[in-house]
Amino acid sequence: MRIMIVGAGIGGTILANRLARLLAPELQRGEVDVVVLSASPRHLYQPGLLHLALGQTTVDALYRDQRTLLDPRIALLIDEVVAFAPDSKQVRGASGNAYSYDWLVIATGSRVTPEEVPGLAENAHGFYTEAAALRLAQALQAFDGGRVVVTTGVPHKCPMAPLELTFLLQDLFVRRGIAPRVDLLYTYPIGRLHSIEAVAEWARIEFARRGVRSATYFNIASVDGATRTVHSEEGLSVDYDLLIAIPPHRGAEAIERSGLGPRGWVPTHRRLLSMQGRDDVFVLGDTTNLPVSKAGSTARFQAEVIAANLASRVRGGGDTHGYDGKVLCFIETSRDRATYAAFNYAEPPRPHAPSRAMHMAKTFYHRLYWSSLRGFP
Ligand SMILES: Cc1cc2nc3c(=O)[nH]c(=O)nc-3n(C[C@H](O)[C@H](O)[C@H](O)COP(=O)(O)OP(=O)(O)OC[C@H]3O[C@@H](n4cnc5c(N)ncnc54)[C@H](O)[C@@H]3O)c2cc1C
């Protein structure tokens, strides 16, 4: 029996290592094998991209060799999946190889698609890829005042990133002594500052306290680099000196190409995390179409559910666990303060006032990233 996990990001890696422990006897006896198939031999610590853009870390600190993060009992193959064929229980790689499985887990994450908005890729800075974060770091170093516009496309991963970026920019400008010369404007696509109401209300008070301006109902329509103007679908036009965008996202191209889900989001059972209409395919992390935040913590909690249910199935049992929509996100509000939001399908978050203690908790949590992929703690 083969369990194939496509994608070795946070979700795929945690799931594989958990399966290695849960299925130790079956792996030992050769009754099951767990194969991770991933496009990249390197693992990127994505939250670090924000700190790379702010000049607080280096590129080398963000990467590890994927093989070193996986239990030795897990096979790792490097190949980009170009097609999923669930009816024949196969996936096809860019190498031309076809891979068969008994159970498949799709954990291919999400990708930014700035090209969907005219002018965005050419004129906006960002921090969702290594190259964009490095360019933004340079631009911020050279920046000496003017209007900074932070704008967000939907859906996007890391629900707190637009707020965190805005808070950390404001903190940076204060520390550099240029805050009086900076007009910081945060825009958001819906009628409040965040998709989660409690977070939006908390952010409204924080913005007022810090003098950060905002514009809601702002869906980016286009960017004109010649006049340095960003236009919204709602008809608002804003001039900028520095534009920083979180572009809209889509799921993996192979998912769209294979017709598994519009825009690459796979229709997913909200509790069992199986692909709708298929009992042998699970969906993990960013690539689900569930109404939960696309975040590393989401992928982590979902991996625990899928691992338990797959282990049970290998032994001939039924599904024993269900995902309750749990998400935990820290929110950095300055270089030395943070808060957090914890929520699930039923319970909204209640963010508290930022504190140094929470900043230390976040720093500690992030330092543990690599060992937590292996299952510790
Ligand atoms: C700047 C930034 C800051 C963030 N901060 C936080 C934070 O503070 N807290 C938090 O919880 N989350 C944060 N996130 C979000 C978090 O990183 C993602 O939500 C999380 O990584 C999703 O996990 P995943 O396993 O679904 O996908 P990913 O971790 O993105 O992994 C996808 C994997 O699939 C592979 N892959 C993709 N396509 C294919 C293919 N066709 N064939 C084979 N392999 C493929 C990739 O190589 C990769 O290994 C942040 C993200 C960014 C960009």
The ligand as an ORCA input file, in Angstrom:
! r2SCAN-3c Opt
* xyz 0 1
  C       5.438     36.210      4.036
  C       4.648     35.094      4.656
  C       4.474     35.078      6.025
  C       3.737     34.061      6.618
  N       3.613     34.047      7.986
  C       2.922     33.050      8.584
  C       2.821     32.998     10.004
  O       3.372     33.831     10.734
  N       2.080     31.991     10.550
  C       1.466     31.041      9.776
  O       0.812     30.134     10.326
  N       1.551     31.066      8.417
  C       2.265     32.042      7.806
  N       2.384     32.062      6.431
  C       1.583     31.127      5.616
  C       2.197     29.737      5.549
  O       3.554     29.788      5.173
  C       1.408     28.896      4.538
  O       0.040     29.036      4.791
  C       1.821     27.434      4.691
  O       3.165     27.277      4.288
  C       0.920     26.512      3.885
  O       1.354     25.219      4.040
  P       1.120     24.138      2.886
  O       1.766     22.885      3.389
  O      -0.295     24.128      2.492
  O       1.916     24.715      1.626
  P       3.428     25.142      1.482
  O       4.083     25.200      2.819
  O       3.450     26.373      0.653
  O       4.089     23.955      0.678
  C       3.728     23.608     -0.631
  C       4.702     22.547     -1.120
  O       4.228     22.016     -2.338
  C       5.278     21.968     -3.290
  N       4.631     22.037     -4.601
  C       3.915     23.049     -5.134
  N       3.445     22.711     -6.343
  C       3.870     21.456     -6.571
  C       3.704     20.549     -7.661
  N       3.002     20.878     -8.749
  N       4.291     19.331     -7.575
  C       5.010     18.976     -6.470
  N       5.191     19.795     -5.423
  C       4.618     21.019     -5.473
  C       6.154     23.150     -2.924
  O       7.464     23.000     -3.448
  C       6.109     23.063     -1.396
  O       7.042     22.084     -0.954
  C       3.161     33.044      5.819
  C       3.369     33.048      4.438
  C       4.111     34.065      3.853
  C       4.349     34.038      2.372
*
